[in-house]
Amino acid sequence: MASEAIVLPVEGPHGPREMRISSPGRVLWPEPGITKLDLANYMVAVGEAFVAANGDRPVSLQRFPGGIDGEQFFSKNPPKGAPEFVRSVMVVYPSGRTHPQLVIDEPAAAVWAVQMNTVVFHPWPSRAEDSDNPDQLRIDLDPQPGTDFDDAIPAALELRSVLAEAGLDAFVKTSGNRGIHVFAPIEPTHEFLDVRHAVIAAARELERRMPQKVTTAWWKEERGTRVFVDFNQANRDRTMAGAYSPRALAHASVSCPIEWDELEGTDPRSHTIETVPERLRTVGDPWARMHSTSGILDVLLGWWERDVAAGLGELPFPPDFPKMPGEPPRVQPSRARKPDAS
């Protein structure tokens, strides 16, 4: 019934809040039969860890009014009707325009986002009060067709070593799909372009060590069956699913933080809305100490400058970005005009 609704009590730093969930029986994930109320209860169960990982950051909401198999859209503007305790912050997009984005400060705000049909949460790598300067270096290891999660594991382990040599302490999570996300806390002293260059430097070093397994090739036709290090996820307004965020996949997987010694034995499909709350209760949050210390980018930026001096410069930006200084032509190699041999 359209009027069907329940009130869900949600604990938080300011005491319990009563959050209304309409259409609680609406099925969002048909295969496991997970409903909107199930998702709201999941957010309550993981609320503290979810807010620790994604809170105090601009966040985009990926919303599915009819379930994961139906229409979807991204909300960057805070949805209308937000409770008074839900705040927003102005951010600058690559185009130069500014806009408010939602900020989640407590589990009740995440539950309200679920009420607004949010399934996937995409937080920025920077804090709300300093959104221009990321405090996380994020690297997305994206297996290409012909490769899978298991192929990304050796790349993630070697990337951890690369980052350690650069003075950074790396944390890992499943993407919720086939990929692996590697994060490192950094001091928020560099703007997005510098952080992108640091990511490219780390990616190139990883590629040198694993040339048959890893690629930084932006054009899909050049990647082959290697794991792509998606450096463009480091750009302003580029985000990935947050830690403990559900994914819009048939088995209701979650982008799940894990310990490094779990990586080789984990099955990303086993981390779901149904299993992760118990995992948190029994194993704890592997990312709880994420920001207890922060690294600096000096070594990686030194590698970037070294590579530039050796003739390795800027890499392509996403097609919706303005043309950037030093960027190569945005033409896939097979379509590039060949020089006249005559």
N, C-alpha and C positions, 0 to 999 in steps of 0.2 A: 504493500500500500504506500502511496506517495507520502502519507502523513506519518508513517512508521518511523520512529526514532527512539534512541536510548540516550541516557546521560552516563558518561563514563568518567569516574573520578580519576584524576591524574595528579600524582604527587610531584612536587617541584621545589625549587629553592624558596619560593614565597608561599608555601603551603599548598594544599590540594585545590585543584580547580575542577569544576564540573564542565566537561566538554560534550556538546551534543553531537551525536553521530546519526545522521539521517540515512535511511535505506541500509541499515546495518547488514541485512541479509543479501545484498547485491553481491553476486559472485564476480570477483576480479580475476582470479586465476582458475579457469574452468577445469583444467586437468586434475589438480589436487583439491578443487572445490573450496579455495580460500576466499573468504568474503571480506567486505569492507570492514566489518567489525573485527575479524581476525587480524587484519592489517593494523587497525587502531590498537588492539591489544598487544600486538607485536611491538609497536612503537612505545607503548607504556613499559613493556618488559625490558627493552634495551635502551630506554630513554636516557639514562645517565651516561652510558658509553657513547650513544649517538650524539648527544649534545657536546660531550667532551671533544669528539672528533670533528663535528660540523658546525658547532655553535659559534656565535660571534663572528660569522662570516657572511658576506652576501651569498645568497643561494637562489638558484633557479629551480623551479618546480616542473617536473615532467608529469603531466596530468592525463588521466584516462577516464573520462566520464562513464564509459560503458564497459570497462574492463580492459585487460591488456590486449585483447584481439580487436578492439574497436578504435574509434577516433582517439588521437592523442595530440597534445600541443604543449609547448613550453610557456610557462609564465615567468617572465623576468620582472614585470611589474607586480607588486604585492596584490593578490586578489582582493576584490572589494569585500567589505564587511569583516575585515580582520578585527579580532578582539583588541581591546585597548592595550593589552600587555604585549602585543606583537609589534615589534618595531621594524623600521626599514632604514636603509642608508643609501645615500647618493653615490653612484659609481660612474666612472668614465669608461665608455666603450671605445673600441678601436677607431670608430668613425669620428671620435672627439665629442660626441653628444653625451649628456649625462642623464641618468635615470635612477629612480629608487629601486632597490632590490630588498626582498625580505631578508630578515636576520632572525635566526632561531636561537633563543636564549634559554629555553626550558622545554622539557618533554611535551607540555601541553601545546606549545606552538607547533610541534611536529604532528601531534594528533589533530590539531585544527587543519593542518595542511592535508592530512589524510581525508578529513571531512570534505575538503575541496578537491577530492579525487586525485591527490598526488600519490604516485607510486615510486618514482625515482627522484632523489634529492641530489642536486649538483652544486656543491659548495665551491666558492672561490678559494684559491690558495693563499689568500690574504685576509687580514682581520678587518672588521667593519670600520674601525677607527683609522686604519691606514691601508685602504684598499688598493693603493697604487704600488705597494711594496710587499710582495709575497713573503710569508714566513714559512713556506713549505716549497721545497724543490720536489716536483712530481714527475715521474717517468712512467710512461705507459708502454708495456711490452705487449705487442699486438701480433699474435700468430697469424700468418697468412694462410690462404687456402693450401691444403696439403700439410699443414702443421697444426699442432694443438697445444693445450695447456702443458702437457709434459715436455714439449719442445721449448717452451718458455722458461722452464725451471732452471736449466743450466745457465741461461742468459741472465736470469735474476740473481743467481748466486754469484756469477762473475761480476755483475753490476754492483752488487754489494761490496765486493773487493775494490772495484774501481772507486766507488764513493768513499770507502774507508781510506784509500790512499790520498784522496782529496780532503781528508779530515772531516768527513760527514758520516753520521750515524744513520743507517738506513733502516726503514721499517717496511714490511711487506703485507699486502692483502690480495686476495683473489679479486678479480674484476666482477665476479658473478657470472661471467661467461667463460671464454677461453683464455683471456689474457691475465696478466699479472701487473699490479700497480706497486711501484716502489717509491716511497716518500722519504724525504730527509728534512728535518726541521732546520731552518736557517734564520739568521738574524735578518729582520726586515729592513735592510739597508740598501737594497737594489731594486730598481724598477723592473717591470716585466721583461723588457728586451734584454737586460743583462741576465736575468734568470734563464730566459730562453737560450742565450748563448752558453751559459753554464751547462744546461741540459744537452745542447748539441755537442759540447766538448766531451762530456761524459759518454754520450752515445757514440761518438767517433772513436773514442778509446776502446769502448766495448766492441765495436765493429772490427777494429784492428786485431783484437785478441780472438775474435770468433767470426772470421770473415765468411765462413761457409754456413754459419748458423744465424747471423744477425745482420741487419741492414738498416741504413739510414736513408735509403732511396725513397724520395717522396712519391715518385710515380709508380703506380702499382705494377706496370709492365716490367719494371726493373727489379722488383723485390724477389721474385721466384718463390720458393718454398722456404723462406727464412722468416725469422721473427723481426717485425718492424719496430724500431724504437721511435715512437710517435712524438717527436720533438715539438710538433705544433700544439700539443696539449698544454705546453708551457706558456702559450700566448695569453694576453689579456682576454677575458671573457670566454676562454676555453676551459671547460670543466669536465670532470669525469664523475661517475657515481661515487658518492661519499661512502666512508666507512659505515657499515651496518645498514646502508641503504638497500632496500629491495630492488630487484631488477624486473623488467617487464618481459620475463622469459617463462616458458610454459611450466617449468618446475618450481617457480617462485624462489629462485636463488637470491642470495644476499652477497653483496661485496664485503667479504669477511676478513678482518685483520687476523693474521696468524703469526706464530713465532717462526723464526727462520728454520729452526730444526724440525718444524712440521711440514715444511714446504714440499719436500720430496715424497711424502706419504699422503698428502691431502688430495681429496677429490672435490673440486669446486662445486660439483652438483650436490654434495652432501650438506653444504652450508645454505640453509633455506630459512624462510620465515618460521617454519615449524621446528627447526633444530637449533637455531642460533641462540634463542633465549636460554635454553638449558646449557649450551656450551659456555655462555657468559657466566652462568651461575657456578659451573663446575671448574672451568679453566681460567676464568677471569678475562680481562681485556688486555691483549698483547700490546695495545697502543696506549696504555694508561700513562706511560712515562714519556710519550712522544715529545712533549715540549719542556721536559725537565732541563734540557740543555739545548743550545742551538749552535749550529756550525756557521762558518763563513765561506764565501764563494771564491776567495782569493786564488786558491789553487786551480779550480776549474776555469776561472776567467783567465788565468795565466796560460792554461792549455789552449783556450780559445784564441788568445793572441798569438801563441806559437803556431797554431794551425793556420790562422790568417796569413801570417808571415810566410808560411810554406805554400800558400796559394789556395788554401781551403777557406772559402769565405762564407757568406750568408747562404742559407738554404731557402727554398720557396716557402711563402706564407700561404695560409688558406685563401681560397679564391674570393671570399667576401671581404678580405682585408684591403686597405689602401696599399698601393705600391710602396714598398719599403726600400730605404737606402741600401744599395749593394745587392739587392735581391736578383737572382737569375731570372730569365724569362719564364713566364708561367705557361709554357707550352710543353706538352708531353713529348718525350724524345722522338717517338715514332712519327709525330706530326711536325716536328721542327724542320724548317727549310734547310736542305742540305746545301753546302757550298758548291758553286758551279765548278766542276772539274776541268772545264775548258780554260 
